[in-house]
Amino acid sequence: MQTAECLEQIAPYLFATIDRKRDDLEAQGIDVISLGIGDPDRPTPDHIVEAMAKAIRDPKNHQYPDYAGSPAFRVAAAKYMKTRFGVDVDPDREVLALIGSKEGIAHLHTAFVNPGDYVLAPSIGYPVYSIGATLQNANTYFMPMKEETGFLADFDHIPAEVLEKAKIMFLGYPNNPTGAIAPVEYFDKAIAFCKEHDILLAHDNAYSDLSYDGYVAPSILERTGARDVAIEFFSCSKPYNMTGWRIAFAVGNETAVQALGKVKNNLDSGQFTAIQEAAIAALTGPQDCVAEMCALYAKRRDSLVDALHAIGVECEAPKATIYVWAKVPEGYTSESFAAALLEKAHVIVTPGSGYGPDGEGFIRMSLTTPDESLLEAVNRMKSAM
Ligand SMILES: *Cc1c(COP(=O)(O)O)cnc(C)c1O
């Protein structure tokens, strides 16, 4: 049996390899603490679970869902965009429910990318931006992303022959994995660039509501002209501790939203309506649960950053996201430092190189580990390193 050629080009999923290493150590009876994957440790807030419990008993929710998302879900998403960002979107034409934003991002390639085309992806980024291209037999051009320029992906030096075939530019700020945030002028520049070159600008805004020190992240759709070229992805996963529920939405340029919807109509039949009901409770209900999570993550961030500084690891306290992005010490690569931390401290971190070429020389640590475990991990790193 022969699998597709594009499949062979995909390295094993980053976290799958790390999970296997952890399983090996745990099989030897060793307690391993993972700061690897970004998956909120706290439960989904009660009022959201209650909404689901109620919805699951309603027989009308037991049938096929509306493919684009229930009208009520799309209205809730539009309401969220209005109250949170002051952005008006048409729930009928400019909003699409997703089975997690990863699903939507992956399928965006099917809607816009032909074999041999290019996707512009940040050189440090969420892997599906480029893997989606690979699955379309298309290419990825990695836009440089350097510490000196605040980890803002550089689209000023893209070769003309790449630009000619470029169909989508992916950006995502607040950024996973670097924790970087983008000034709105950067978004304006990206919008102008994508307009000039007729490229769809896909903004991944999974961390819009997880920010610290008074920083409030924008939607790219707040910016003038964004709707002409941009689609934006929001997810209930991180702010509402709902990673397991698989519910998110895309919003923005009507052509892009409709094209993505057309792909999805033919591939999936939408997310369980009861889950959409829970997401409505999340998006339109009280937001103090999000504020509580931000306070918790900020505290964890501070203790982790302090510990890293104490062992001589360079990093900045991020203003948003649930990650600390740190430089590996002299003499190490991303992978060798991650391996050393696993062997000596039994702590899992993610090698930055797994996020793309410019991630080399960094590691990512996630703040989604319970306080006691995070403290223990910090102590282990201090004594082992
Ligand atoms: C977690 C994450 C997502 C999405 O998650 P879903 O659970 O698929 O909605 C999207 N983009 C980035 C950068 C993420 O870190």
The ligand as an SDF file (V2000), in Angstrom:
LIG
                    3D

 15 15  0  0  0  0  0  0  0  0999 V2000
   -4.1590   26.5020   20.1810 C   0  0  0  0  0  0  0  0  0  0  0  0
   -3.9870   27.2410   18.8910 C   0  0  0  0  0  0  0  0  0  0  0  0
   -4.9560   27.2250   17.8970 C   0  0  0  0  0  0  0  0  0  0  0  0
   -6.1870   26.4910   17.9500 C   0  0  0  0  0  0  0  0  0  0  0  0
   -6.7740   25.7640   18.4850 O   0  0  0  0  0  0  0  0  0  0  0  0
   -8.1210   24.9980   18.2490 P   0  0  0  0  0  0  0  0  0  0  0  0
   -8.2260   24.2070   19.4920 O   0  0  0  0  0  0  0  0  0  0  0  0
   -7.9550   24.1500   17.0250 O   0  0  0  0  0  0  0  0  0  0  0  0
   -9.1880   26.0280   18.0890 O   0  0  0  0  0  0  0  0  0  0  0  0
   -4.7640   27.9560   16.7440 C   0  0  0  0  0  0  0  0  0  0  0  0
   -3.6590   28.6630   16.5730 N   0  0  0  0  0  0  0  0  0  0  0  0
   -2.7080   28.7060   17.4930 C   0  0  0  0  0  0  0  0  0  0  0  0
   -1.5130   29.5250   17.2300 C   0  0  0  0  0  0  0  0  0  0  0  0
   -2.8320   27.9920   18.6680 C   0  0  0  0  0  0  0  0  0  0  0  0
   -1.8530   28.0270   19.5570 O   0  0  0  0  0  0  0  0  0  0  0  0
  1  2  1  0
  2  3  1  0
  2 14  2  0
  3  4  1  0
  3 10  2  0
  4  5  1  0
  5  6  1  0
  6  7  2  0
  6  8  1  0
  6  9  1  0
 10 11  1  0
 11 12  2  0
 12 13  1  0
 12 14  1  0
 14 15  1  0
M  END
$$$$
